[in-house]
Amino acid sequence: MVVDDHPLLRHGLKQLLEESENLRVKDEATSISQALQLFNLNEYDLVITDLSLSGGNGLDLLKRLRARNPKTRILVCSMHDETMFAHRAISAGAMGYISKDEATLNIVEAVNCVLQGKVWVSDKMSGTLLNKDQNNLFKEDPKDGVGHLTNREFEIFELIGNGTRTSQIAVLLHLSVKTVETHRENIKKKLNLKSGNDLIRRAMHWIMNKE
């Protein structure tokens, strides 16, 4: 099953996958609720899903799918930066993470890798995993505070750091502007920031120094 709210992306993934003789897309879903409904009615070897979906948080969807059927493999295909979201996706139940920019070239290889029970990440992330202790790789400096953000807050924090305005974040994450503003306030409190400008500077600094 492919889960994404963009018809062109779903169609493109389906076309790429079905060019391979051993792969077939059985169903497509546009939202979390539709994905869960289909998942309750059918069995899938693999679910490919975005993280930005209507009806909730894509990371929460991973946990719910994993809880309902641990045998189903999950691959995340998302626009979000792998270095900031791959570990969260894998912790939530995914077995791989591929950016939409790389999907055209590598989606079939990623799918076959995950179906074989292996974890798929980019070469860059694989190198990082090999060079560091995986158990400690994504632990934040306790003084930093970013590690205490929820998945949704972290998602918004990243978008702020990339210069995305509140109204644009609302559209991308299928949230109301008021909800995004509430998340921004919560992020400010957790990071001990006094103003919106402080939040922007902190988020931009994080993006520039995340590696």
Backbone as CSV, one residue per row, in Angstrom:
resi,resn,N_x,N_y,N_z,CA_x,CA_y,CA_z,C_x,C_y,C_z
1,MET,0.840,-1.184,0.000,0.000,0.000,0.000,0.881,1.242,0.000
2,VAL,0.490,2.227,-0.799,1.187,3.510,-0.832,0.294,4.553,-0.169
3,VAL,0.837,5.275,0.822,0.072,6.279,1.556,0.696,7.652,1.328
4,ASP,-0.007,8.507,0.595,0.474,9.861,0.323,-0.702,10.676,-0.185
5,ASP,-0.746,11.950,0.181,-1.901,12.759,-0.221,-1.722,13.441,-1.580
6,HIS,-0.598,13.187,-2.250,-0.369,13.777,-3.565,-0.587,12.721,-4.649
7,PRO,-1.621,12.881,-5.483,-1.937,11.876,-6.517,-0.768,11.590,-7.462
8,LEU,-0.039,12.623,-7.852,1.067,12.423,-8.785,2.173,11.575,-8.158
9,LEU,2.423,11.807,-6.888,3.456,11.025,-6.193,3.029,9.560,-6.091
10,ARG,1.783,9.319,-5.718,1.288,7.943,-5.626,1.358,7.249,-6.980
11,HIS,0.918,7.945,-8.014,0.934,7.366,-9.358,2.366,7.079,-9.799
12,GLY,3.273,8.018,-9.502,4.670,7.840,-9.891,5.309,6.659,-9.197
13,LEU,5.072,6.528,-7.884,5.619,5.396,-7.141,5.061,4.070,-7.658
14,LYS,3.765,4.046,-7.901,3.138,2.824,-8.396,3.745,2.413,-9.727
15,GLN,3.933,3.392,-10.599,4.497,3.102,-11.922,5.925,2.560,-11.805
16,LEU,6.717,3.192,-10.952,8.098,2.744,-10.767,8.160,1.337,-10.189
17,LEU,7.333,1.074,-9.190,7.358,-0.219,-8.514,6.880,-1.348,-9.426
18,GLU,5.831,-1.082,-10.198,5.257,-2.146,-11.000,6.028,-2.409,-12.285
19,GLU,7.074,-1.622,-12.515,8.002,-1.956,-13.594,8.852,-3.169,-13.205
20,SER,8.905,-3.435,-11.895,9.603,-4.612,-11.388,8.617,-5.786,-11.347
21,GLU,9.024,-6.936,-11.836,8.120,-8.081,-11.975,7.588,-8.581,-10.634
22,ASN,8.346,-8.401,-9.576,7.948,-8.996,-8.291,7.167,-8.046,-7.394
23,LEU,6.850,-6.836,-7.871,6.176,-5.847,-7.026,4.838,-5.412,-7.623
24,ARG,3.848,-5.274,-6.756,2.545,-4.784,-7.190,1.930,-3.940,-6.078
25,VAL,1.413,-2.792,-6.443,0.730,-1.920,-5.484,-0.736,-2.336,-5.426
26,LYS,-1.151,-2.830,-4.278,-2.517,-3.320,-4.117,-3.494,-2.190,-3.843
27,ASP,-3.105,-1.247,-2.970,-4.003,-0.166,-2.590,-3.246,1.141,-2.432
28,GLU,-3.997,2.240,-2.495,-3.457,3.570,-2.253,-4.339,4.265,-1.219
29,ALA,-3.714,5.056,-0.346,-4.459,5.809,0.665,-3.980,7.251,0.662
30,THR,-4.898,8.165,0.949,-4.570,9.591,0.935,-4.487,10.204,2.323
31,SER,-4.889,9.463,3.345,-4.922,10.005,4.704,-4.655,8.891,5.708
32,ILE,-4.420,9.287,6.939,-4.180,8.312,8.003,-5.411,7.435,8.229
33,SER,-6.587,8.037,8.256,-7.801,7.263,8.507,-8.054,6.245,7.399
34,GLN,-7.829,6.643,6.153,-8.022,5.706,5.045,-6.984,4.590,5.080
35,ALA,-5.751,4.940,5.439,-4.697,3.930,5.531,-5.040,2.890,6.597
36,LEU,-5.510,3.339,7.743,-5.862,2.421,8.826,-7.060,1.556,8.449
37,GLN,-8.016,2.151,7.752,-9.191,1.390,7.320,-8.786,0.264,6.362
38,LEU,-7.956,0.592,5.392,-7.490,-0.418,4.443,-6.631,-1.470,5.139
39,PHE,-5.827,-1.024,6.083,-4.931,-1.929,6.797,-5.715,-2.943,7.617
40,ASN,-6.869,-2.543,8.119,-7.712,-3.457,8.892,-8.392,-4.505,8.014
41,LEU,-8.546,-4.172,6.728,-9.283,-5.047,5.819,-8.385,-5.945,4.978
42,ASN,-7.116,-5.600,4.869,-6.222,-6.316,3.962,-4.886,-6.615,4.628
43,GLU,-4.153,-7.543,4.030,-2.797,-7.839,4.483,-1.809,-7.335,3.439
44,TYR,-0.771,-6.673,3.913,0.241,-6.113,3.011,1.619,-6.595,3.436
45,ASP,2.455,-6.858,2.444,3.849,-7.165,2.741,4.586,-5.900,3.133
46,LEU,4.157,-4.772,2.538,4.871,-3.513,2.746,3.918,-2.332,2.643
47,VAL,4.138,-1.353,3.492,3.446,-0.061,3.387,4.507,1.015,3.158
48,ILE,4.314,1.817,2.107,5.175,2.975,1.845,4.368,4.207,2.217
49,THR,4.884,5.019,3.121,4.095,6.157,3.590,4.914,7.430,3.746
50,ASP,4.249,8.545,3.514,4.810,9.855,3.808,4.623,10.111,5.303
51,LEU,5.252,11.170,5.803,5.069,11.553,7.205,4.052,12.677,7.364
52,SER,3.928,13.525,6.342,2.982,14.645,6.400,1.668,14.208,5.765
53,LEU,0.708,13.855,6.620,-0.566,13.328,6.149,-1.719,14.007,6.877
54,SER,-2.867,14.067,6.222,-4.037,14.638,6.881,-4.575,13.652,7.911
55,GLY,-5.100,14.201,8.985,-5.714,13.368,10.012,-4.788,12.972,11.134
56,GLY,-3.589,13.589,11.213,-2.702,13.263,12.309,-1.238,13.295,11.913
57,ASN,-0.420,12.660,12.739,1.022,12.639,12.558,1.449,11.327,11.915
58,GLY,2.239,11.403,10.833,2.681,10.210,10.140,3.495,9.275,11.012
59,LEU,4.247,9.830,11.962,5.024,8.987,12.876,4.108,8.169,13.781
60,ASP,2.985,8.756,14.159,2.012,8.013,14.959,1.386,6.885,14.137
61,LEU,1.204,7.140,12.831,0.674,6.091,11.957,1.604,4.883,11.947
62,LEU,2.911,5.126,11.906,3.867,4.018,11.910,3.675,3.136,13.141
63,LYS,3.536,3.773,14.293,3.358,3.022,15.535,2.072,2.201,15.513
64,ARG,1.018,2.786,14.961,-0.282,2.100,14.944,-0.262,0.917,13.968
65,LEU,0.379,1.109,12.827,0.490,0.010,11.867,1.331,-1.122,12.448
66,ARG,2.423,-0.752,13.070,3.328,-1.733,13.663,2.630,-2.534,14.764
67,ALA,1.827,-1.854,15.564,1.119,-2.523,16.657,0.060,-3.487,16.124
68,ARG,-0.587,-3.112,15.017,-1.662,-3.949,14.484,-1.132,-5.174,13.748
69,ASN,0.006,-5.038,13.088,0.586,-6.179,12.381,2.100,-6.010,12.274
70,PRO,2.837,-6.541,13.225,4.298,-6.386,13.241,4.988,-7.013,12.033
71,LYS,4.302,-7.934,11.333,4.917,-8.608,10.189,4.988,-7.714,8.948
72,THR,4.141,-6.710,8.873,4.137,-5.820,7.711,5.322,-4.875,7.781
73,ARG,6.127,-4.839,6.723,7.262,-3.924,6.657,6.756,-2.518,6.324
74,ILE,7.475,-1.515,6.816,7.098,-0.121,6.553,8.309,0.646,6.054
75,LEU,8.127,1.364,4.956,9.166,2.225,4.389,8.632,3.643,4.315
76,VAL,9.355,4.597,4.888,8.951,5.999,4.827,9.566,6.640,3.587
77,CYS,8.732,7.345,2.836,9.187,8.115,1.679,8.712,9.538,1.902
78,SER,9.629,10.427,2.245,9.221,11.741,2.734,10.122,12.859,2.227
79,MET,9.587,14.079,2.283,10.360,15.263,1.897,11.263,15.711,3.037
80,HIS,11.009,15.236,4.258,11.753,15.707,5.414,13.181,15.173,5.426
81,ASP,14.074,15.957,5.989,15.495,15.644,6.024,15.746,14.325,6.758
82,GLU,16.401,13.405,6.079,16.667,12.085,6.644,17.465,12.146,7.936
83,THR,18.440,13.057,7.992,19.291,13.118,9.179,18.511,13.532,10.413
84,MET,17.351,14.151,10.218,16.569,14.614,11.357,15.356,13.722,11.653
85,PHE,14.932,12.922,10.665,13.708,12.152,10.865,13.861,10.650,10.712
86,ALA,14.963,10.182,10.113,15.102,8.741,9.896,15.063,7.972,11.214
87,HIS,15.797,8.462,12.226,15.839,7.737,13.493,14.485,7.722,14.176
88,ARG,13.736,8.822,14.032,12.402,8.862,14.645,11.462,7.884,13.939
89,ALA,11.565,7.820,12.612,10.722,6.899,11.852,11.043,5.453,12.193
90,ILE,12.322,5.127,12.270,12.721,3.763,12.585,12.333,3.397,14.016
91,SER,12.469,4.337,14.920,12.050,4.101,16.308,10.550,3.865,16.401
92,ALA,9.794,4.491,15.481,8.335,4.354,15.499,7.858,3.082,14.805
93,GLY,8.776,2.373,14.122,8.379,1.104,13.519,8.755,0.898,12.070
94,ALA,9.277,1.934,11.412,9.679,1.783,10.012,10.964,0.975,9.913
95,MET,11.177,0.364,8.743,12.419,-0.363,8.498,13.287,0.335,7.465
96,GLY,12.841,1.510,7.045,13.641,2.247,6.080,13.133,3.658,5.908
97,TYR,14.013,4.500,5.373,13.668,5.906,5.156,14.332,6.348,3.858
98,ILE,13.546,6.854,2.928,14.071,7.354,1.663,13.443,8.702,1.365
99,SER,14.251,9.658,0.931,13.720,10.975,0.612,13.032,10.929,-0.747
100,LYS,12.056,11.794,-0.930,11.345,11.831,-2.206,12.286,12.214,-3.352
101,ASP,13.319,12.962,-3.048,14.293,13.342,-4.081,15.043,12.128,-4.620
102,GLU,15.233,11.115,-3.772,15.976,9.923,-4.168,15.076,8.794,-4.649
103,ALA,13.768,8.941,-4.442,12.847,7.834,-4.716,12.867,7.401,-6.177
104,THR,12.972,8.349,-7.092,12.942,8.004,-8.514,14.033,7.001,-8.877
105,LEU,15.205,7.169,-8.289,16.344,6.308,-8.615,16.407,5.049,-7.764
106,ASN,15.980,5.152,-6.499,16.284,4.084,-5.546,15.091,3.399,-4.900
107,ILE,13.869,3.754,-5.277,12.713,3.228,-4.551,12.597,1.709,-4.675
108,VAL,12.854,1.151,-5.850,12.739,-0.301,-6.023,13.780,-1.028,-5.174
109,GLU,15.002,-0.515,-5.175,16.056,-1.114,-4.368,15.715,-1.022,-2.884
110,ALA,15.175,0.129,-2.471,14.802,0.317,-1.065,13.696,-0.646,-0.659
111,VAL,12.695,-0.798,-1.512,11.581,-1.699,-1.224,12.069,-3.137,-1.091
112,ASN,12.876,-3.594,-2.036,13.384,-4.969,-1.975,14.252,-5.194,-0.749
113,CYS,15.018,-4.186,-0.358,15.851,-4.283,0.832,14.994,-4.474,2.074
114,VAL,13.961,-3.652,2.211,13.082,-3.731,3.380,12.302,-5.041,3.390
115,LEU,11.867,-5.498,2.218,11.129,-6.760,2.140,11.996,-7.942,2.564
116,GLN,13.308,-7.791,2.426,14.242,-8.836,2.852,14.558,-8.756,4.352
117,GLY,13.921,-7.798,5.035,14.119,-7.673,6.470,15.307,-6.826,6.865
118,LYS,15.843,-6.062,5.905,16.981,-5.204,6.183,16.526,-3.750,6.310
119,VAL,17.340,-2.944,6.990,17.037,-1.520,7.158,17.623,-0.740,5.982
120,TRP,16.811,0.131,5.402,17.276,0.966,4.285,17.400,2.418,4.735
121,VAL,18.580,2.974,4.572,18.808,4.412,4.703,19.810,4.787,3.616
122,SER,20.039,6.065,3.420,20.970,6.509,2.390,22.407,6.107,2.741
123,ASP,23.281,6.167,1.755,24.697,5.857,1.994,25.282,6.786,3.056
124,LYS,24.864,8.047,3.023,25.365,9.015,3.993,24.977,8.613,5.409
125,MET,23.728,8.221,5.584,23.273,7.820,6.905,23.884,6.487,7.319
126,SER,24.081,5.584,6.361,24.715,4.305,6.667,26.119,4.514,7.194
127,GLY,26.839,5.455,6.577,28.185,5.756,7.028,28.188,6.293,8.440
128,THR,27.212,7.097,8.750,27.102,7.652,10.102,26.829,6.545,11.111
129,LEU,25.956,5.615,10.725,25.630,4.505,11.618,26.842,3.606,11.868
130,LEU,27.673,3.455,10.848,28.850,2.612,10.991,29.925,3.259,11.861
131,ASN,29.963,4.590,11.838,31.034,5.299,12.535,30.700,5.673,13.972
132,LYS,29.450,5.474,14.355,29.045,5.851,15.704,28.259,4.726,16.357
133,ASP,28.191,4.783,17.653,27.384,3.840,18.414,25.924,4.120,18.133
134,GLN,25.205,3.176,17.522,23.832,3.408,17.121,22.935,3.750,18.311
135,ASN,23.230,3.187,19.463,22.388,3.459,20.629,22.497,4.900,21.100
136,ASN,23.634,5.545,20.782,23.840,6.911,21.246,23.797,7.936,20.131
137,LEU,23.594,7.448,18.900,23.718,8.311,17.733,22.794,9.516,17.775
138,PHE,21.572,9.296,18.199,20.591,10.368,18.093,20.217,10.989,19.443
139,LYS,21.011,10.725,20.458,20.740,11.372,21.737,21.194,12.824,21.687
140,GLU,20.328,13.694,22.132,20.646,15.104,22.107,21.462,15.501,23.331
141,ASP,22.196,16.559,23.195,22.841,17.168,24.353,21.743,17.601,25.306
142,PRO,21.754,17.136,26.544,20.679,17.493,27.467,20.520,18.988,27.650
143,LYS,21.577,19.754,27.388,21.481,21.206,27.512,20.756,21.818,26.328
144,ASP,20.673,21.047,25.235,20.096,21.587,24.012,18.582,21.675,24.085
145,GLY,17.935,20.620,24.532,16.494,20.627,24.698,15.700,20.186,23.495
146,VAL,16.300,20.168,22.319,15.555,19.804,21.117,15.072,18.367,21.204
147,GLY,15.836,17.520,21.844,15.448,16.118,21.985,14.188,15.917,22.799
148,HIS,13.749,16.941,23.534,12.534,16.838,24.339,11.277,17.237,23.566
149,LEU,11.448,17.688,22.335,10.293,18.055,21.520,9.551,16.801,21.073
150,THR,8.223,16.897,20.981,7.448,15.783,20.435,7.738,15.666,18.945
151,ASN,7.296,14.565,18.333,7.521,14.387,16.903,6.927,15.526,16.086
152,ARG,5.719,15.946,16.435,5.083,17.038,15.689,5.827,18.348,15.901
153,GLU,6.222,18.623,17.145,6.984,19.841,17.429,8.314,19.843,16.686
154,PHE,8.958,18.700,16.654,10.234,18.587,15.959,10.064,18.827,14.467
155,GLU,8.973,18.300,13.911,8.660,18.487,12.503,8.497,19.973,12.186
156,ILE,7.763,20.683,13.034,7.534,22.115,12.848,8.826,22.894,13.066
157,PHE,9.600,22.486,14.051,10.878,23.129,14.338,11.799,23.076,13.115
158,GLU,11.834,21.927,12.449,12.654,21.775,11.251,12.170,22.710,10.144
159,LEU,10.875,22.771,9.953,10.326,23.627,8.902,10.606,25.101,9.186
160,ILE,10.525,25.497,10.447,10.856,26.871,10.826,12.311,27.157,10.486
161,GLY,13.185,26.206,10.794,14.599,26.373,10.513,14.916,26.489,9.034
162,ASN,14.042,25.925,8.205,14.212,26.011,6.757,13.537,27.239,6.160
163,GLY,13.026,28.115,7.040,12.448,29.368,6.572,10.986,29.290,6.170
164,THR,10.301,28.240,6.561,8.895,28.075,6.199,8.004,28.897,7.130
165,ARG,7.105,29.678,6.545,6.205,30.519,7.341,5.093,29.681,7.971
166,THR,4.478,30.245,9.000,3.430,29.531,9.729,2.304,29.075,8.812
167,SER,1.863,29.951,7.927,0.773,29.595,7.011,1.177,28.460,6.084
168,GLN,2.441,28.448,5.660,2.926,27.373,4.798,3.038,26.059,5.559
169,ILE,3.487,26.139,6.816,3.578,24.940,7.649,2.191,24.322,7.821
170,ALA,1.192,25.179,8.036,-0.178,24.694,8.207,-0.643,23.904,6.983
171,VAL,-0.324,24.410,5.807,-0.722,23.731,4.567,0.037,22.416,4.407
172,LEU,1.333,22.445,4.642,2.167,21.251,4.463,1.779,20.118,5.404
173,LEU,1.432,20.471,6.649,1.150,19.460,7.661,-0.344,19.230,7.879
174,HIS,-1.165,19.895,7.062,-2.619,19.728,7.145,-3.142,20.111,8.531
175,LEU,-2.643,21.240,9.028,-3.063,21.752,10.327,-3.647,23.147,10.154
176,SER,-4.367,23.616,11.151,-4.834,24.994,11.130,-3.683,25.906,11.550
177,VAL,-3.746,27.158,11.136,-2.722,28.124,11.532,-2.682,28.240,13.049
178,LYS,-3.843,28.208,13.687,-3.913,28.314,15.147,-3.175,27.149,15.813
179,THR,-3.337,25.947,15.264,-2.661,24.776,15.833,-1.147,24.909,15.694
180,VAL,-0.689,25.390,14.545,0.744,25.590,14.342,1.275,26.622,15.326
181,GLU,0.517,27.698,15.516,0.938,28.733,16.465,1.025,28.178,17.882
182,THR,0.102,27.284,18.243,0.142,26.652,19.566,1.404,25.808,19.714
183,HIS,1.729,25.049,18.676,2.954,24.247,18.702,4.187,25.143,18.822
184,ARG,4.177,26.259,18.125,5.308,27.193,18.205,5.500,27.692,19.641
185,GLU,4.407,27.996,20.308,4.488,28.468,21.690,5.046,27.378,22.607
186,ASN,4.605,26.134,22.368,5.108,25.024,23.183,6.602,24.802,22.954
187,ILE,7.029,24.948,21.707,8.450,24.796,21.392,9.262,25.880,22.094
188,LYS,8.767,27.102,22.054,9.450,28.219,22.717,9.623,27.943,24.213
189,LYS,8.578,27.428,24.844,8.647,27.143,26.280,9.680,26.051,26.571
190,LYS,9.666,24.989,25.771,10.584,23.877,26.008,12.043,24.271,25.772
191,LEU,12.258,25.219,24.859,13.618,25.637,24.543,14.007,26.933,25.263
192,ASN,13.117,27.397,26.146,13.379,28.609,26.926,13.664,29.821,26.032
193,LEU,12.818,30.009,25.038,12.962,31.130,24.110,11.876,32.159,24.385
194,LYS,12.235,33.420,24.269,11.305,34.485,24.652,10.441,34.987,23.509
195,SER,10.937,34.932,22.294,10.200,35.531,21.182,10.201,34.632,19.952
196,GLY,9.345,35.002,18.996,9.297,34.276,17.734,10.604,34.381,16.974
197,ASN,11.248,35.529,17.045,12.535,35.702,16.376,13.611,34.818,16.997
198,ASP,13.549,34.670,18.332,14.493,33.772,19.003,14.307,32.337,18.506
199,LEU,13.045,31.947,18.306,12.736,30.605,17.817,13.285,30.404,16.410
200,ILE,13.084,31.384,15.559,13.589,31.285,14.183,15.104,31.157,14.170
201,ARG,15.772,31.999,14.971,17.241,31.945,15.016,17.726,30.595,15.532
202,ARG,17.054,30.086,16.577,17.449,28.804,17.152,17.255,27.669,16.147
203,ALA,16.122,27.703,15.451,15.822,26.657,14.471,16.787,26.705,13.295
204,MET,17.110,27.908,12.828,18.048,28.053,11.716,19.448,27.605,12.131
205,HIS,19.817,27.913,13.355,21.126,27.476,13.874,21.182,25.957,13.938
206,TRP,20.087,25.343,14.374,20.012,23.889,14.445,20.205,23.271,13.074
207,ILE,19.498,23.809,12.072,19.587,23.285,10.715,21.025,23.376,10.200
208,MET,21.666,24.505,10.436,23.018,24.730,9.907,24.073,23.860,10.592
209,ASN,23.779,23.450,11.837,24.787,22.710,12.613,24.384,21.283,12.931
210,LYS,23.343,20.772,12.275,22.801,19.450,12.632,23.773,18.325,12.344
211,GLU,24.693,18.514,11.404,25.624,17.453,11.061,26.834,17.466,11.980
